Amino acid sequence: MTLTAFARRAGTGTEATTAGGDAPRAVGRGRSTRDADGLAVASFVLGLIGLLVMNIVLGPIAIVMAVIALARSTARRGRALLGLALGIADLVVLAFLVTGNGTVSWSFGS
């Protein structure tokens, strides 16, 4: 017996029956949307934190996570777009810091 046939027989494939056992329904779609929503929220949070600390690391991570969330068609599209914008803003802040005082750190005063 192959693994696919075993999964079909056990009922753990991509289809599951409803409570009444009437018709099969797709199971995999809900998890993909939840994962994409989590990526959108995480990109927003990392982009926001990246404005203050570690923008050299958190900016690109926020950009990548937002692009993946948008590619997976998240329900939180606005949050993914904000994460993308904040990730880009992290890199812009980094560019200003490097050109302004030659380091990748904040410095206040003289």
Salt bridges, closest charged atoms under 4 A:
ASP35 OD2 - ARG31 NE 3.77
